[in-house]
Amino acid sequence: RSMETSAAGFWTTSDPADATLENTLESLATPTDGRIYAVERALRLGATVAQVAERSQIDPWFIEEIAALVELREEINSAPVLDGELLRRAKRAGLSDRQVAALRPELAGENGVRLLRHRLGVRPVYKTVDTCAAEFAARTPYHYSAYETDPATESEIAPQVERPKVLILGSGPNRIGQGIEFDYSCVHAVMALRQAGFETVMVNCNPETVSTDYDTADRLYFEPLTFEDVLEVVHAEQESGAGGPGVVGVIVQLGGQTPLGLARRLADAGVPVVGTSPEAIHLAEERGAFGSVLQRAGLPAPRYGMATSFDQARRIAEEIGYPVLVRPSYVLGGRGMEIVYDDQTLEGYIQRATEVSPEHPVLVDRFLDDAIEIDVDALCDGTEVYLGGVMEHIEEAGVHSGDSACVLPPITLGRSDLDAVRRSTTAIAHGIGVRGLLNVQYALHSETLYVQEANPRASRTVPFVSKATAVPLAKAAARIMLGASIAELRVEGMLPAVGDGGSLPASTDTAGPVAVKEAVLPFHRFRTPEGKGVDSLLGPEMKSTGEVMGLDTSFGNAFAKSQAAAYGSLPTSGRVFVSVANRDKRAIIFPVKRLADLGFEVLATAGTADVLRRNGIAASVVRKHFEGPDNIVDAIQAGRVDMIINTPYGNPGPRVDGYEIRTAAVARGVVCLTTVQAAAAAVQGVEALIRGELGVRSLQDLHLALAKARAQNNP
C-alpha cells in the first residue's frame, strides 16, 4: 500500500497471463518480495491452506488470514450493492479504496469509492498508542487509524484551537533512492515550526526514523503515505482544530518523491499545500515543460527524445549521437537506467523494458562522457535565491548522484564556473516558481554548463550540506514555506547575514573546511538469484543504502576520513592492481605513478602494464581471470592485493573479467575503485594517511569556527 510498487495490495494488478494452480504453488517454494501475492493467488485458484503452508513453509495462521480476504473478495464481487455494512467490513479488513475499486469497477475508481464511503459515513477513527503499556493512562499524541464496527465510535484526537496546524509528510519506508536523509529534513522542519508557534503534525509510517518518535512533533500519525490515508488525517486535524486557525498548510517538499507525488491530488481535494505549488512541481518534473523553462532562461540541456520502439530509439540515438543514457519514464531513483554505446546494446535494452508503451515511453538522453557533475541545494522565497551549497562529484557524470562521492566546496571548479552555477540556479528557481528547497544537477562538459534535472524538494544531500556549512537548510525551508523571507531569516540569524553557501569562508588563522560525502554500498550483503556476488560497478542506477561524511581542512584528509567511515582505512602500502579501459589509460598514469613513488608494488594486466612501463612505472603482469590459474582473481582471494583500480569498458559485453575482479574484491574486503576520478582522490587520501595529518574535530567546533570566520569577513 505504501511501498510504491506497481502492485498496491491484492487485486490492484492483473494476474500473470500463464498463472495456473500448479505453477503458482511451485513458485511458493522460493521466498521473494512478492511471494505474498502468489499466496493469495494460489488460494483464489483453489489451493487449500494446508497446501500453501506446505509449499511456502509459512505458518498456517497467516495463510488463514489471507484466505479470509479471498472469501471477502468473493463477497464484495458478488454483492448486488456495496452497502455500508459490507464496505465497513472491507475497510476493517484493511482494504484500501483502490483495492475495493479494483473489485467494483462500476464505482469509477478510487475517487468513486471514497465518495461512496463518505456518503455512507464510513470513515476511520484515530486511536492513541498506549506508550505506557497499561501501567497508567497514556497521553502521548501518537495515533493510528482504525475502522470500528460501531459507526458511533469517536476518535481519540484531542481538540486544539489555539495554534495553526502544519502537517509534514514524511518519506515512508526506507529503500534505495529514498532513505533516512529525508527524515532529517522533516525533523528539522518540525523543530523550526514549533519554535515559530505552529502545532506540528507528522505523518509517516516508518518506525526506524526520528520523525516517528512520539515526542518529536506535537502530534504523530503512524499512517501510510498514500492519498487516501493522508486525506483522512487532514480531515481529522481539521475537525480537531474546528473553531481555531485549523490546518494552514501541508508540507510535501521534505519527504522525498513520495509526498511530492501527492501534491497535485491533495491540492485538487482542497488541501492547502504550502511551499512550491503543484503547478510549479509539474514544471520541474514534466520533461517538455521543464525544457520550456530552460529554453526561456537560455540554459543548455543535453538533447533527448522519447521512444516507444527500438526503431524510434535508434533514430533518436543517431540524431544526438552515442553514447546515450536510456531509462524508463515511469521509474524514480535511476532504476532501470543504462548507458548505451551502440545499436546492438540499445536493442537489447528495449527488449528488456517490457513495459514500454505510448503511455510509458523510454527516455533517450545524450550522455556527456567525461563531464564533471555538480549538485546544488538552494532556497528560494519567490524573490531571493540562497545557494545552500555547491558540490562537485568525484566520479564522472553517469554515476548516480546518490552513489557518487562529492566534495564541498568544489575543488576543481573556477570562479567563472561557480558564477555560471549561481546564475543558472537563480534562473531555474524563478522560472519554476520555487518557494522552499530546490536541488539542481548540472554537468560541466567542454566549458559548457548543462542542466540535467531540477527537483523542487529536499534532496538527500541536505543533511550533508547543512552540517558542512553550519546552516540549517531544512529549518529555513520550512519557515520560507510558511511565509518567511530569506531577508527575515538573515536578520533572525538562521541564515548568514551576508553571502551564502556558494563559498565557505576561511578564518584568518585556519583554512576553510572541506567536506567529503561518500556513499555506503551494500555489495557484500547480496547475491544474484544464481548465488553469485553482486558487481560493485557504479552506474546511473542507484545502489547505495547510506552515506558518511569526512571533514577536514584539505581534500585528501577529508577523503581519507570518508573512506575509513564507509569501508575501512585506505592501505598505505602493499600491492595495487590496475586494469583500465583504453579510454582511461592516459588519465590513470599520474595516480599510479604517485602510488609507485609512495612504495606500492604495481600489478597490471598486459595491456595496462605496457602503457605504465612506457611511462616509467614498473609493473608486474598478472593473468586475467580466464587466462588460467594463478590469475588476478586468485591473487585477490589469497589476500595478495591491497587495492584495485578497475574501470569497465563501455559496453556490457567485455565486462565479464572485470565483474569477477570486482566481486572477488567485495568478498575479500579489498578497496576497489571503478573510476579514474575515485583513484585520483584515493591517492590524495593515501598521502594524507602516510603523512599522519588526520585529526579529530567536533562538528560543533567546526560550526563555531565558521561563525567566527563569517564575523571576521563581514564585521
MIGU-342098 format. One record per residue (C-alpha): x, y, z; residue in three letters. Coordinates in steps of 0.02 Angstrom, whole numbers, padded with zeros to 5 digits, always signed. Layout:
N
XYZALA...
END
This chain:
715
+00000+00000+00000ARG+00141+00121+00039SER+00283+00029-00049MET+00259+00120-00216GLU+00270-00038-00319THR+00159-00072-00469SER+00050-00179-00355ALA-00029-00082-00212ALA-00109-00229-00124GLY-00205-00382-00181PHE-00301-00367-00345TRP-00229-00199-00398THR-00133-00280-00541THR-00179-00420-00660SER-00128-00600-00629ASP+00013-00667-00740PRO-00060-00725-00906ALA+00008-00902-00882ASP-00042-00920-00698ALA-00108-01092-00651THR-00132-01176-00484LEU+00015-01291-00517GLU+00145-01159-00566ASN+00084-01040-00431THR+00106-01173-00296LEU+00277-01213-00368GLU+00330-01030-00356SER+00291-01026-00170LEU+00446-01128-00129ALA+00560-00980-00167THR+00546-00831-00047PRO+00535-00666-00142THR+00473-00492-00101ASP+00313-00527-00200GLY+00276-00703-00137ARG+00126-00645-00033ILE+00036-00607-00197TYR+00067-00786-00255ALA-00003-00849-00089VAL-00165-00755-00117GLU-00174-00810-00299ARG-00148-00993-00254ALA-00291-00985-00128LEU-00402-00899-00254ARG-00362-01033-00384LEU-00419-01170-00267GLY-00271-01219-00157ALA-00303-01263+00024THR-00222-01177+00171VAL-00125-01338+00206ALA-00059-01348+00028GLN+00001-01167+00031VAL+00079-01186+00203ALA+00170-01345+00148GLU+00241-01267-00010ARG+00286-01098+00065SER+00331-01152+00242GLN+00232-01002+00304ILE+00138-01030+00466ASP-00044-01083+00429PRO-00110-00945+00544TRP-00052-00813+00419PHE-00117-00913+00271ILE-00289-00923+00352GLU-00292-00733+00369GLU-00259-00714+00183ILE-00390-00848+00146ALA-00516-00741+00241ALA-00476-00597+00124LEU-00504-00710-00026VAL-00677-00752+00043GLU-00712-00567+00073LEU-00658-00531-00107ARG-00788-00653-00172GLU-00921-00574-00062GLU-00880-00398-00125ILE-00880-00459-00305ASN-01048-00546-00293SER-01143-00419-00188ALA-01282-00334-00291PRO-01247-00171-00199VAL-01096-00117-00097LEU-01188-00059+00058ASP-01118+00025+00214GLY-01104-00135+00315GLU-01003-00229+00183LEU-00895-00077+00144LEU-00857-00055+00329ARG-00807-00239+00341ARG-00693-00217+00190ALA-00609-00066+00268LYS-00596-00152+00437ARG-00507-00296+00348ALA-00377-00171+00286GLY-00430-00149+00104LEU-00388+00018+00027SER-00509+00117-00081ASP-00401+00069-00230ARG-00421-00116-00191GLN-00610-00100-00174VAL-00615-00002-00338ALA-00522-00143-00425ALA-00660-00264-00373LEU-00806-00147-00413ARG-00761-00052-00573PRO-00936+00025-00583GLU-00887+00139-00438LEU-00772+00238-00556ALA-00607+00209-00471GLY-00531+00257-00305GLU-00615+00427-00301ASN-00784+00348-00327GLY-00757+00227-00183VAL-00704+00371-00070ARG-00860+00473-00114LEU-00970+00321-00079LEU-00880+00287+00084ARG-00902+00466+00144HIS-01085+00467+00093ARG-01114+00308+00194LEU-01019+00379+00343GLY-00879+00250+00333VAL-00726+00345+00395ARG-00582+00294+00509PRO-00566+00345+00689VAL-00396+00376+00767TYR-00336+00282+00920LYS-00194+00329+01036THR-00045+00212+01050VAL-00027+00155+01231ASP+00154+00204+01261THR+00138+00163+01446CYS+00095-00023+01423ALA-00064-00003+01526ALA+00038+00043+01681GLU-00053+00209+01690PHE-00151+00321+01573ALA-00056+00367+01415ALA-00074+00543+01348ARG+00054+00527+01209THR-00010+00608+01047PRO+00039+00456+00943TYR-00107+00395+00835HIS-00157+00260+00713TYR-00317+00237+00613SER-00449+00102+00637ALA-00617+00063+00558TYR-00730+00017+00703GLU-00884-00095+00690THR-00987+00035+00785ASP-01009+00190+00674PRO-01034+00297+00830ALA-00857+00265+00895THR-00765+00429+00923GLU-00584+00471+00882SER-00460+00500+01022GLU-00388+00657+00941ILE-00387+00799+01067ALA-00455+00968+01008PRO-00327+01106+00980GLN-00393+01275+00928VAL-00258+01394+00987GLU-00115+01368+00865ARG-00116+01350+00675PRO-00081+01171+00620LYS+00050+01117+00492VAL+00057+00938+00428LEU+00226+00872+00372ILE+00225+00718+00261LEU+00372+00601+00291GLY+00463+00487+00170SER+00381+00319+00206GLY+00478+00156+00200PRO+00667+00165+00184ASN+00728+00099+00017ARG+00863+00135-00110ILE+00834+00311-00176GLY+00731+00369-00028GLN+00815+00347+00139GLY+00841+00421+00309ILE+00916+00582+00239GLU+00740+00647+00206PHE+00690+00613+00386ASP+00825+00737+00439TYR+00735+00873+00341SER+00565+00827+00414CYS+00629+00830+00593VAL+00717+00997+00569HIS+00558+01070+00495ALA+00461+01012+00649VAL+00588+01095+00763MET+00584+01260+00668ALA+00395+01270+00653LEU+00364+01225+00836ARG+00481+01366+00884GLN+00386+01483+00767ALA+00221+01448+00855GLY+00140+01315+00745PHE+00069+01149+00800GLU+00168+01019+00703THR+00083+00860+00645VAL+00195+00723+00574MET+00128+00589+00456VAL+00244+00442+00424ASN+00244+00252+00430CYS+00424+00204+00465ASN+00463+00157+00646PRO+00651+00171+00616GLU+00651+00360+00600THR+00667+00506+00718VAL+00510+00586+00646SER+00408+00440+00714THR+00474+00460+00891ASP+00320+00505+00992TYR+00400+00662+01063ASP+00469+00739+00902THR+00313+00825+00837ALA+00162+00892+00933ASP+00060+00752+00856ARG+00108+00597+00758LEU+00004+00489+00642TYR+00079+00321+00601PHE-00003+00302+00431GLU+00044+00252+00252PRO+00094+00394+00136LEU-00050+00369+00014THR-00178+00494-00047PHE-00321+00405+00043GLU-00233+00397+00211ASP-00162+00574+00207VAL-00331+00646+00160LEU-00413+00562+00309GLU-00277+00630+00426VAL-00307+00806+00357VAL-00494+00784+00391HIS-00460+00726+00570ALA-00348+00875+00602GLU-00473+00997+00528GLN-00604+00929+00647GLU-00480+00941+00791SER-00448+01123+00751GLY-00628+01175+00716ALA-00658+01348+00786GLY-00474+01396+00780GLY-00345+01429+00644PRO-00354+01245+00591GLY-00241+01168+00459VAL-00148+01310+00374VAL-00031+01203+00271GLY+00031+01032+00219VAL+00217+01017+00177ILE+00259+00893+00039VAL+00435+00950-00007GLN+00536+00871+00132LEU+00497+00685+00124GLY+00569+00648-00047GLY+00474+00594-00201GLN+00336+00501-00107THR+00242+00652-00034PRO+00289+00760-00183LEU+00190+00642-00293GLY+00034+00676-00187LEU+00041+00866-00206ALA-00073+00883-00358ARG-00211+00769-00293ARG-00207+00846-00119LEU-00222+01022-00191ALA-00365+00968-00305ASP-00453+00899-00150ALA-00443+01070-00067GLY-00294+01035+00047VAL-00183+01189+00074PRO-00014+01132+00003VAL+00116+01261+00056VAL+00284+01299-00021GLY+00312+01263-00204THR+00142+01245-00289SER+00089+01084-00377PRO+00090+01181-00541GLU+00273+01228-00513ALA+00315+01048-00464ILE+00242+00994-00631HIS+00353+01119-00722LEU+00507+01037-00647ALA+00454+00856-00667GLU+00374+00851-00839GLU+00511+00842-00969ARG+00431+00953-01100GLY+00376+01086-00975ALA+00548+01092-00895PHE+00629+01105-01066GLY+00523+01260-01099SER+00582+01336-00934VAL+00764+01308-00983LEU+00734+01374-01159GLN+00658+01536-01093ARG+00805+01557-00975ALA+00931+01520-01113GLY+01006+01372-01018LEU+01076+01223-01114PRO+01023+01043-01077ALA+01079+00878-01155PRO+00975+00833-01308ARG+00846+00698-01282TYR+00698+00608-01357GLY+00560+00486-01308MET+00537+00319-01393ALA+00408+00180-01387THR+00503+00059-01501SER+00681+00012-01547PHE+00668+00098-01716ASP+00618+00262-01634GLN+00756+00245-01504ALA+00886+00209-01637ARG+00835+00362-01739ARG+00848+00472-01584ILE+01019+00398-01540ALA+01082+00429-01717GLU+01022+00610-01709GLU+01101+00653-01541ILE+01249+00534-01554GLY+01311+00389-01447TYR+01337+00362-01303PRO+01159+00388-01241VAL+01078+00368-01072LEU+00916+00268-01081VAL+00788+00245-00944ARG+00602+00210-00925PRO+00496+00365-00898SER+00394+00281-00762TYR+00527+00248-00629VAL+00615+00352-00497LEU+00787+00348-00417GLY+00879+00297-00575GLY+00801+00123-00579ARG+00823+00042-00749GLY+00948+00170-00815MET+01088+00114-00930GLU+01225+00198-01031ILE+01219+00130-01209VAL+01359+00143-01336TYR+01289+00057-01494ASP+01132-00004-01584ASP+01151-00184-01526GLN+01153-00138-01341THR+01009-00016-01367LEU+00903-00152-01448GLU+00937-00268-01302GLY+00883-00134-01179TYR+00719-00101-01270ILE+00681-00287-01272GLN+00708-00298-01084ARG+00600-00145-01049ALA+00439-00246-01057THR+00325-00102-01003GLU+00371+00012-01147VAL+00212+00084-01224SER+00144+00252-01284PRO+00094+00284-01102GLU+00266+00231-01038HIS+00400+00282-01164PRO+00587+00259-01144VAL+00687+00420-01124LEU+00845+00431-01230VAL+00966+00568-01173ASP+01134+00619-01240ARG+01264+00556-01118PHE+01401+00681-01080LEU+01556+00571-01068ASP+01697+00637-00957ASP+01588+00778-00887ALA+01603+00845-00710ILE+01439+00827-00617GLU+01386+00965-00498ILE+01249+00960-00366ASP+01170+01117-00294VAL+01049+01137-00149ASP+00965+01307-00141ALA+00825+01403-00057LEU+00705+01523-00142CYS+00572+01632-00062ASP+00497+01690-00226GLY+00612+01841-00234THR+00786+01797-00173GLU+00887+01638-00202VAL+01008+01573-00071TYR+01137+01443-00126LEU+01149+01317+00014GLY+01299+01228-00058GLY+01386+01182-00221VAL+01452+01003-00225MET+01573+00933-00353GLU+01554+00747-00386HIS+01714+00648-00378ILE+01653+00517-00502GLU+01614+00575-00678GLU+01439+00605-00743ALA+01350+00440-00771GLY+01365+00380-00591VAL+01202+00410-00497HIS+01214+00560-00382SER+01164+00451-00235GLY+01314+00336-00267ASP+01446+00464-00311SER+01562+00537-00182ALA+01559+00726-00183CYS+01656+00869-00106VAL+01601+01037-00038LEU+01665+01165-00078PRO+01710+01107-00254PRO+01896+01080-00276ILE+01922+01100-00464THR+01788+01225-00516LEU+01843+01401-00555GLY+01759+01563-00508ARG+01678+01578-00679SER+01605+01403-00662ASP+01530+01447-00492LEU+01460+01610-00562ASP+01376+01509-00701ALA+01304+01390-00572VAL+01234+01536-00471ARG+01156+01619-00624ARG+01079+01457-00686SER+01010+01407-00516THR+00931+01578-00492THR+00851+01571-00665ALA+00783+01395-00635ILE+00713+01438-00463ALA+00620+01589-00532HIS+00570+01501-00693GLY+00489+01357-00599ILE+00418+01463-00458GLY+00505+01379-00311VAL+00461+01426-00133ARG+00568+01322-00018GLY+00706+01199-00066LEU+00774+01163-00239LEU+00904+01036-00296ASN+00984+01057-00467VAL+01106+00938-00552GLN+01225+01003-00683TYR+01357+00928-00797ALA+01508+01034-00846LEU+01569+00974-01015HIS+01689+01065-01133SER+01666+01230-01038GLU+01476+01220-01054THR+01364+01201-00902LEU+01220+01085-00947TYR+01064+01070-00839VAL+01023+00888-00807GLN+00873+00900-00692GLU+00793+01002-00554ALA+00694+00939-00406ASN+00587+01065-00308PRO+00606+00970-00145ARG+00732+00922-00012ALA+00869+00814-00083SER+00967+00677+00003ARG+01115+00797+00015THR+01026+00924+00128VAL+01095+00847+00291PRO+01271+00844+00218PHE+01263+01024+00158VAL+01186+01084+00321SER+01322+01003+00426LYS+01462+01059+00311ALA+01406+01242+00306THR+01330+01260+00481ALA+01167+01322+00403VAL+01003+01227+00442PRO+00931+01223+00266LEU+00779+01118+00309ALA+00731+01234+00453LYS+00748+01385+00339ALA+00648+01299+00202ALA+00504+01260+00320ALA+00497+01441+00378ARG+00500+01502+00197ILE+00356+01385+00150MET+00251+01464+00289LEU+00285+01642+00232GLY+00456+01698+00296ALA+00580+01779+00178SER+00766+01746+00160ILE+00799+01925+00216ALA+00698+01897+00376GLU+00792+01735+00412LEU+00958+01827+00391ARG+00902+01953+00521VAL+00849+01813+00640GLU+01018+01727+00619GLY+00952+01566+00544MET+01043+01611+00382LEU+01210+01705+00372PRO+01190+01894+00373ALA+01278+01908+00205VAL+01336+01784+00073GLY+01281+01604+00059ASP+01345+01427+00039GLY+01414+01458-00134GLY+01582+01485-00048SER+01636+01442+00129LEU+01738+01572+00224PRO+01914+01537+00286ALA+01963+01615+00451SER+02121+01718+00472THR+02212+01577+00562ASP+02150+01415+00481THR+02099+01353+00310ALA+01916+01335+00270GLY+01833+01166+00295PRO+01823+01034+00160VAL+01684+00904+00173ALA+01676+00741+00075VAL+01517+00637+00064LYS+01542+00454+00023GLU+01406+00329-00019ALA+01392+00166+00079VAL+01365+00024-00044LEU+01299-00143+00020PRO+01376-00259-00111PHE+01439-00384+00018HIS+01262-00413+00083ARG+01183-00478-00077PHE+01192-00617-00205ARG+01113-00636-00376THR+00972-00764-00397PRO+01106-00882-00462GLU+01204-00863-00300GLY+01344-00757-00373LYS+01415-00599-00298GLY+01345-00429-00345VAL+01450-00320-00461ASP+01518-00166-00372SER+01522-00065-00533LEU+01439+00106-00514LEU+01321+00174-00646GLY+01164+00278-00671PRO+01054+00160-00567GLU+01067+00199-00381MET+01133+00061-00267LYS+01189+00145-00105SER+01097+00120+00059THR+01176+00262+00159GLY+01314+00389+00166GLU+01454+00453+00277VAL+01546+00617+00291MET+01730+00661+00309GLY+01779+00836+00371LEU+01950+00917+00373ASP+02045+01066+00306THR+02109+00980+00147SER+02030+00866+00020PHE+02150+00720+00045GLY+02121+00716+00233ASN+01933+00730+00215ALA+01927+00595+00081PHE+02031+00476+00188ALA+01911+00502+00334LYS+01760+00468+00223SER+01835+00304+00161GLN+01878+00249+00338ALA+01698+00281+00391ALA+01620+00190+00243ALA+01734+00043+00208TYR+01888+00046+00321GLY+02051+00140+00302SER+02140+00153+00135LEU+02301+00050+00127PRO+02465+00143+00148THR+02574+00007+00074SER+02565-00159-00018GLY+02510-00207-00194ARG+02393-00110-00308VAL+02316-00198-00458PHE+02274-00090-00609VAL+02166-00138-00758SER+02078+00002-00850VAL+01984+00029-01012ALA+02082+00104-01157ASN+01997+00273-01138ARG+02063+00284-00958ASP+02244+00232-00988LYS+02309+00409-01012ARG+02220+00479-00860ALA+02274+00338-00744ILE+02462+00362-00769ILE+02488+00500-00640PHE+02386+00421-00498PRO+02477+00254-00521VAL+02646+00342-00535LYS+02613+00426-00369ARG+02565+00262-00287LEU+02725+00183-00351ALA+02826+00330-00282ASP+02740+00302-00114LEU+02809+00124-00113GLY+02664+00021-00183PHE+02704-00128-00294GLU+02604-00113-00456VAL+02518-00263-00535LEU+02428-00245-00701ALA+02353-00339-00846THR+02462-00348-01002ALA+02387-00200-01097GLY+02385-00084-00947THR+02561-00140-00895ALA+02630-00093-01066ASP+02563+00085-01050VAL+02628+00103-00872LEU+02802+00039-00918ARG+02816+00158-01065ARG+02786+00297-00938ASN+02923+00239-00820GLY+02816+00143-00698ILE+02875-00032-00651ALA+02728-00152-00665ALA+02716-00340-00647SER+02598-00427-00770VAL+02463-00538-00694VAL+02345-00652-00787ARG+02163-00611-00817LYS+02031-00724-00741HIS+02004-00826-00900PHE+02190-00849-00939GLU+02222-00993-00822GLY+02275-01025-00642PRO+02371-00903-00533ASP+02269-00759-00606ASN+02216-00594-00530ILE+02057-00665-00452VAL+02160-00800-00366ASP+02280-00667-00303ALA+02137-00562-00232ILE+02058-00711-00147GLN+02227-00760-00073ALA+02248-00587+00005GLY+02395-00536-00104ARG+02313-00375-00168VAL+02281-00221-00059ASP+02198-00101-00182MET+02114-00120-00351ILE+02088+00008-00489ILE+01972-00069-00619ASN+01871+00035-00743THR+01749-00052-00861PRO+01735-00048-01048TYR+01591+00050-01124GLY+01479-00097-01167ASN+01421-00234-01051PRO+01489-00371-01165GLY+01677-00370-01122PRO+01648-00336-00936ARG+01648-00516-00877VAL+01829-00516-00818ASP+01803-00351-00729GLY+01649-00422-00644TYR+01750-00569-00574GLU+01884-00449-00511ILE+01761-00333-00426ARG+01657-00469-00344THR+01816-00551-00277ALA+01865-00381-00206ALA+01696-00363-00119VAL+01708-00538-00046ALA+01885-00506+00018ARG+01853-00327+00077GLY+01984-00252-00037VAL+01971-00068-00087VAL+01904-00069-00267CYS+01898+00093-00367LEU+01798+00089-00529THR+01829+00265-00596THR+01989+00362-00630VAL+01924+00508-00527GLN+01900+00397-00374ALA+02077+00329-00398ALA+02149+00505-00402ALA+02053+00551-00244ALA+02112+00392-00158ALA+02293+00436-00195VAL+02270+00601-00103GLN+02191+00506+00040GLY+02336+00383+00048VAL+02459+00528+00052GLU+02365+00607+00197ALA+02369+00443+00294LEU+02556+00420+00263ILE+02590+00598+00324ARG+02487+00561+00480GLY+02392+00725+00469GLU+02220+00661+00514LEU+02145+00737+00670GLY+01979+00740+00760VAL+01869+00892+00772ARG+01690+00902+00833SER+01554+00965+00718LEU+01509+01096+00848GLN+01688+01161+00847ASP+01683+01172+00657LEU+01521+01269+00661HIS+01592+01391+00789LEU+01744+01417+00677ALA+01632+01450+00527LEU+01530+01577+00626ALA+01691+01662+00682LYS+01756+01668+00504ALA+01594+01742+00439ARG+01602+01876+00575ALA+01784+01915+00529GLN+01743+01929+00345ASN+01587+02033+00375ASN+01619+02146+00526PRO
END
